[in-house]
C-alpha cells in the first residue's frame, strides 16, 4: 500500500513575495517529522521584500515560543485552540495577496488595506471583520505658525477571524509593538481571542486621541491669551491654522462613533461577549474626545471672529490717527500756501514781526488741534 501523499496548495502560502516566498515554499515542501513532531523551521524575519513587522501564535493567552515558522503558526491556528496575529506595515498588493488567500479575506477589504486613506468604519463579511481606525499624533511646535502641522494622522486596519488577526499600519506613528506587549503581559485578556486584539487596538487609538486633545487644549489656551493681547490682531493666521488642524482631528474622530457603538451594543459574531463590555469603555472615551473637539471648533470660530473684529478696529484706529495728523499738518500747509503767493499788496508782508507772528499762529493752531484729537482718542 502506497504511503499517502501530502499536497501543498501553492496559493495558500506565506505572505512573503519574491525570493522570501519561494524560500518559504521550499521549506514547507521539505517538511519531515521526527518523533511525530514537525522539524523546527527558521522564523521568518522582516526583510525589505516583506511587509511583516511581527507575527506570533497565541494559545490560552500566551505566545507559543516553540512555533518557529509562519506556516506552522497558521497550521496550528487552523487546528483550533489558538490564533495567529500578523502585523504588517504599509504592504503592497502583492505582499498582502498571500495572506488574503490564506485567510480568505474579502477583495474589497484587501483593496482598502493597501490603498489606505479610508474613513473609520467596521465591515462584516462571512467569516471575518474588517475595521479601519484613523490614528492621530500630536506634533509639538516651538512656535505655531500658519504652516506648522500640529496633528499628524495615519491609519490602522484590522482583519479579525476565528483563528487570525491581521493588522495593517499606514503611518510611522501608528506602531503597535507596545499594544502587543501589553496584551502578552495580560494573558487573561488575550485568552478571549482575536477580538481582544481588536479591542486593544481601538483602545490605543482612542487613548492617542485623548493625548492629542489635551495638548491641543494647551495650544488653544495660549492662543486665546495672545489674541487678546496688544498685538492680538496679528494672530489671525495662527488661529486659522489651528482651526484647520482641529477639523482634521474631527474627521478622524467623528466617523468612529458608529463602529464602536456597534461593537459595544450589538452581538457580533467574531467578538467575544466579554470583550463587548470593554468596547463600551472605549466608546465613552471617544464621546469625551468628540465633545472636546466640537468645543475646540466652536471656541476657535469665536476666537477667529474676535481676531477679525480686532483687526478691523485696529485699522479704524490707524485711519483716525492718520486723519488727525493730516488735519494738523494741513494748517501750516494752508498758511504757507497763502503767504507763498507773493502778491505785492498782502497784509503783514512789510510788518517787522509778521514772520514770527505767523509761526506762532501755526504752532498755536496745531497744539489746539493735537489736544482736541488726543482728548477724543484719535491720537
C-alpha positions in Angstrom: 0.0 0.0 0.0 1.4 3.3 -1.1 2.1 5.9 1.5 -0.3 8.8 1.4 0.9 11.8 -0.5 0.8 15.3 1.1 -0.4 18.0 -1.3 0.6 21.6 -0.6 -1.6 24.3 -2.2 0.7 26.9 -3.8 -1.9 29.6 -3.4 -2.1 29.3 0.3 1.4 30.2 1.3 3.1 32.8 3.4 2.7 36.5 2.7 6.3 37.0 1.6 6.9 37.7 -2.1 9.9 37.2 -4.4 12.8 35.2 -3.0 11.3 35.0 0.5 8.1 33.5 -0.8 10.0 30.9 -2.8 12.1 30.1 0.2 9.0 29.6 2.3 7.5 27.2 -0.2 10.7 25.2 -0.4 10.8 25.0 3.4 7.2 23.7 3.5 7.9 21.1 0.9 11.0 19.9 2.8 9.0 19.3 6.0 9.6 15.9 7.6 8.7 14.6 11.0 10.8 13.4 13.9 9.0 11.6 16.7 5.7 12.8 15.4 6.6 16.5 15.6 7.4 18.9 12.8 11.1 19.8 12.3 11.5 23.4 13.5 11.8 25.8 10.7 13.7 29.1 10.9 11.5 32.1 12.0 10.6 34.4 9.1 12.1 37.8 9.8 11.0 41.0 8.3 13.0 41.8 5.1 12.9 44.6 2.6 10.8 42.2 0.4 8.3 41.7 3.2 5.8 43.9 4.9 5.7 41.7 8.1 6.7 43.5 11.2 5.9 40.7 13.7 3.8 37.5 13.9 3.0 35.0 16.7 0.8 32.2 17.6 -1.2 32.5 20.8 -2.9 29.8 22.8 -4.8 30.4 26.1 -3.5 34.0 26.1 0.2 33.0 25.8 2.6 33.4 23.0 3.9 30.0 21.9 7.6 30.4 21.5 8.0 26.8 20.2 6.3 27.9 16.9 9.3 28.7 14.8 7.7 29.3 11.3 4.9 31.3 9.9 3.5 28.3 8.2 3.5 26.3 11.4 1.7 29.1 13.2 -1.1 29.2 10.5 -1.4 25.4 10.6 -1.8 25.4 14.4 -4.3 28.2 14.3 -6.4 26.2 11.8 -6.4 23.2 14.1 -8.2 25.3 16.7 -7.3 26.3 20.3 -5.5 29.4 19.4 -5.0 32.2 16.8 -2.2 33.8 14.9 -1.6 37.6 14.9 0.3 39.0 11.9 1.4 42.6 11.9 2.2 44.4 8.6 3.4 47.9 7.7 2.3 49.5 4.5 2.1 46.3 2.4 1.8 46.3 -1.3 -0.9 44.4 -3.1 1.5 41.5 -3.9 2.7 41.4 -0.3 -0.8 41.2 1.0 -2.0 38.7 -1.6 -0.6 35.6 0.2 -2.3 36.4 3.5 -5.5 37.4 1.7 -5.6 34.0 0.0 -4.6 32.2 3.2 -7.4 33.6 5.3 -10.0 34.2 2.5 -10.1 38.0 3.1 -12.6 39.9 1.0 -11.1 41.6 -2.0 -12.7 44.9 -1.3 -11.3 44.9 2.3 -7.8 44.0 0.9 -8.0 46.8 -1.6 -8.8 49.3 1.2 -6.0 48.0 3.3 -3.5 48.5 0.5 -4.6 51.9 -0.7 -5.3 53.4 2.7 -6.9 56.9 3.1 -10.1 55.3 4.4 -12.8 56.7 6.8 -13.1 54.8 10.1 -15.5 52.0 9.6 -16.5 48.5 10.5 -17.5 45.9 7.8 -18.7 42.4 8.4 -18.1 39.6 5.9 -18.9 35.9 6.0 -16.2 34.8 8.4 -14.3 37.9 9.3 -14.5 41.5 10.4 -12.7 44.5 8.8 -12.1 47.6 10.9 -10.4 50.9 10.0 -9.1 53.3 12.6 -7.6 56.7 11.9 -4.5 57.2 14.2 -3.5 60.7 15.4 -0.3 62.0 16.8 0.3 65.5 18.3 3.4 67.2 16.9 4.7 69.8 19.3 5.8 73.0 17.7 8.2 75.5 19.3 6.4 78.3 17.5 2.9 77.9 16.0 2.9 79.4 12.5 0.5 79.4 9.6 2.2 76.4 8.0 3.1 74.2 11.0 1.4 70.8 11.3 0.1 70.1 14.9 -1.9 67.0 14.2 -0.4 64.1 12.1 -2.7 61.3 11.0 -2.3 57.7 9.9 -4.3 54.5 9.7 -4.6 51.1 11.2 -6.7 48.3 9.5 -7.6 45.2 11.4 -8.8 41.9 9.9 -10.4 39.6 12.5 -11.4 36.0 12.0 -12.0 33.0 14.2 -8.3 31.9 14.2 -6.4 35.0 13.0 -5.8 38.7 13.4 -4.1 40.8 10.7 -3.2 44.4 11.5 -2.1 46.7 8.7 -0.5 50.0 9.6 0.0 53.2 7.5 2.0 56.0 9.0 5.2 56.0 11.1 3.5 56.9 14.3 0.9 54.1 14.4 3.3 51.5 15.9 1.5 48.5 17.6 4.5 46.9 19.3 3.5 48.3 22.7 -0.1 47.1 22.2 1.3 43.6 21.6 3.5 43.6 24.6 0.7 44.9 26.9 -1.6 42.1 25.7 1.1 39.5 26.2 1.5 40.8 29.8 -2.3 40.2 30.3 -2.9 36.6 29.2 -6.4 36.6 30.8 -7.5 39.3 28.4 -5.6 37.8 25.4 -7.3 34.4 26.1 -10.5 35.8 24.7 -9.1 35.5 21.2 -8.8 37.8 18.2 -11.4 40.2 19.5 -9.2 41.1 22.4 -6.6 42.4 19.9 -9.3 44.4 18.1 -10.3 46.0 21.4 -6.6 46.7 22.3 -6.0 48.4 19.0 -9.2 50.5 19.3 -8.3 51.5 22.9 -4.8 52.5 21.9 -6.2 54.7 19.1 -8.7 56.4 21.3 -6.1 57.0 24.0 -3.9 58.7 21.4 -7.0 60.9 20.7 -7.2 61.9 24.3 -3.5 62.8 24.4 -3.8 64.9 21.3 -6.9 66.9 22.5 -5.2 67.5 25.9 -2.1 69.0 24.1 -4.4 71.0 21.7 -6.2 72.4 24.8 -2.9 73.9 25.9 -2.2 75.4 22.5 -5.7 76.9 22.2 -5.5 78.4 25.7 -2.2 80.0 24.8 -3.6 81.3 21.5 -6.6 82.7 23.2 -4.5 84.7 25.6 -2.3 86.0 22.8 -5.3 87.0 20.6 -6.5 89.5 23.2 -3.1 90.9 23.9 -1.8 94.2 22.4 -0.8 92.6 19.1 -3.6 90.0 19.0 -4.8 91.2 15.6 -1.6 89.7 14.1 -2.6 86.1 15.2 -5.4 85.5 12.6 -3.2 83.2 10.6 -2.3 81.1 13.6 -6.0 80.8 14.6 -7.0 79.7 11.2 -4.1 77.1 11.0 -5.1 75.7 14.4 -8.7 75.5 13.4 -7.7 73.6 10.3 -5.9 71.0 12.5 -8.9 70.7 14.7 -11.0 69.9 11.7 -8.5 67.3 10.6 -8.9 65.7 14.1 -12.6 65.9 13.8 -12.6 64.0 10.5 -10.6 61.3 12.2 -12.7 61.0 15.4 -16.3 61.6 14.4 -16.8 58.6 12.0 -15.5 56.1 14.6 -18.5 56.6 16.8 -20.8 54.3 14.8 -18.4 51.3 14.6 -17.6 51.5 18.3 -21.3 51.6 19.1 -21.9 48.6 17.0 -19.1 46.7 18.7 -20.3 47.8 22.2 -24.1 47.2 21.8 -24.7 44.6 19.2 -23.7 41.0 19.3 -21.0 40.5 16.7 -20.1 37.0 15.6 -16.3 37.5 15.8 -16.4 39.5 19.1 -16.5 37.6 22.4 -19.3 38.8 24.8 -16.8 39.5 27.5 -14.8 41.8 25.1 -18.0 43.7 24.1 -18.2 45.2 27.5 -14.8 46.7 27.2 -15.8 48.4 23.9 -18.3 50.4 26.0 -15.4 52.0 27.9 -13.7 52.8 24.6 -16.9 54.4 23.3 -17.1 56.5 26.5 -13.6 57.8 25.9 -14.4 58.6 22.3 -17.5 60.5 23.3 -15.3 62.7 25.5 -12.9 63.3 22.7 -15.8 64.2 20.3 -17.2 66.7 22.7 -13.8 68.3 23.3 -13.1 68.5 19.5 -16.6 70.1 19.0 -15.9 72.6 21.8 -12.5 73.4 20.2 -14.1 74.1 16.9 -16.6 76.5 18.3 -14.0 78.2 20.5 -11.6 78.7 17.6 -14.5 80.1 15.5 -15.2 82.6 18.2 -11.5 83.5 18.5 -11.2 83.9 14.8 -14.2 86.2 14.7 -12.8 88.2 17.6 -9.4 88.4 15.8 -11.1 89.7 12.7 -13.0 92.2 14.7 -9.8 93.4 16.4 -8.2 93.7 13.1 -11.0 95.9 11.8 -10.9 98.1 15.0 -7.1 98.4 14.7 -7.4 99.5 11.0 -10.1 102.1 12.0 -7.8 103.4 14.8 -4.9 103.7 12.3 -7.1 105.6 9.9 -8.2 108.0 12.6 -4.6 108.7 13.6 -3.7 109.3 10.0 -6.7 111.6 9.6 -5.8 113.6 12.8 -2.2 114.1 11.7 -3.3 115.1 8.2 -5.7 117.7 9.8 -2.8 119.1 11.9 -0.4 119.3 9.1 -3.0 121.0 6.9 -2.8 124.2 9.0 0.9 125.1 8.3 0.4 123.9 4.7 -2.5 126.2 4.2 -0.9 129.3 5.8 2.4 128.7 4.0 0.5 128.3 0.7 -1.3 131.6 1.2 1.8 133.6 2.0 3.7 131.9 -0.7 1.6 133.5 -3.5 3.9 136.6 -3.5 1.3 139.3 -4.2 2.5 142.9 -3.8 -0.3 144.1 -1.6 -0.7 141.5 1.2 -1.2 142.3 4.9 1.7 141.9 7.3 4.2 141.4 4.4 6.0 144.6 5.4 5.5 144.1 9.1 8.6 143.6 11.2 7.1 140.8 13.4 5.0 139.2 10.6 7.2 136.1 10.2 7.4 135.2 13.9 3.7 136.0 14.3 2.7 133.6 11.5 4.9 130.8 13.0 3.3 131.4 16.4 -0.2 131.2 14.9 0.7 128.0 13.1 2.1 126.4 16.3 -0.9 127.5 18.4 -3.5 126.1 16.0 -1.5 122.8 15.7 -1.3 122.5 19.5 -5.0 123.1 19.9 -5.9 120.5 17.3 -3.5 117.9 18.8 -5.1 118.3 22.3 -8.5 118.1 20.7 -7.7 114.9 18.9 -5.9 113.4 21.9 -8.9 114.1 24.2 -11.2 112.3 21.7 -9.0 109.3 21.4 -7.8 109.9 17.8 -4.2 110.1 18.9 
